[in-house]
Amino acid sequence: MRGTRLGVLAAAGAFLSTLALVAACGTPSAAAVSTLPQTPDTPAPTATSIVRPAATPQSAVGAIFGGDADDLGDHFCSGSVIDSPAGDVVMTAAHCVADGDGTPAHTGQSFVPGYHDGTVPYGVWTVQSAYVDQHFLDNADPDFDVAFLTVVPDNGAPAIQDVTGGFGVALDPGTGDQVQAIGYPIRINAPTTRSGVTKLYSPTQLELPAPGLENGTSGGPWLRDSASGLQIVGVTGGYEQGGYDFDTSYSTYLSPDFGTLEAQAVGDSDSTTVNRASG
């Protein structure tokens, strides 16, 4: 078990609960934004435009805390910002926000991207809603240990992706990828990164022989390189909530069915157009 809900479960009664939606079918449309000066040679944009930075492990991976911005408490899980039209979605493990006993997923926790040594370089973001498959909500099914969260800033800041960048999510990623697995062990105030090659543990689980992903790293991304930038191929969790042996970690396999769960969190982009910044 790589995540611990100490602090969050005690405070859960004070937090709002969100309706978790069950995946069905469909894949969200990717998006990114660009701001161009209006000149005679540049037609006026027909949509909202923002320049978004490229996501990096230092900016778009963060720790999840049980408290609010004024009193964060302890971090107990990890997560990462993903690419979305509204720029407000974080991906983590379902067991970081849901108990798997038939109760709704928890909200109100704090996500702090780039957290290290007590500093919050990109600000603090509050979990507003949580999307978890019903299979996990009902009985903590490890084959559905994935959650998508929407987050809002505590101080009127822009959308989180406009600040940190966001990773793509690779559905049906296959195996044999060289990845960086990143997360926040509960015993230290900085992220840990471990590298390895993914293997198929079962048809619904990935395995990563990469020692050192301790308790608290649950929900952290497994990142591979691609032509379009870093992509998430898994999050620490799944079998044994990430594994009891720190020498080997696991992730629920991101089948195409998770595209619908992601789409529920992403929602419609309305008039936002996106061009991903390179970096």
BELLIN-V123198 format. One record per helix or strand of 2 or more residues. SS is the DSSP state (alpha for helix, beta for strand). FROM is the first residue (numbers start at 1). TO is the last residue. Records with the same first field share a line. If there is no record, write none. Layout:
BEGIN
SS: FROM-TO / FROM-TO
END
This chain:
BEGIN
alpha: 8-14 / 57-60 / 94-96 / 134-139 / 142-144 / 160-164 / 239-242 / 258-266
beta: 17-18 / 61-65 / 75-82 / 89-92 / 105-106 / 110-113 / 125-132 / 147-153 / 167-169 / 178-183 / 192-202 / 205-208 / 221-224 / 231-235 / 249-252
END
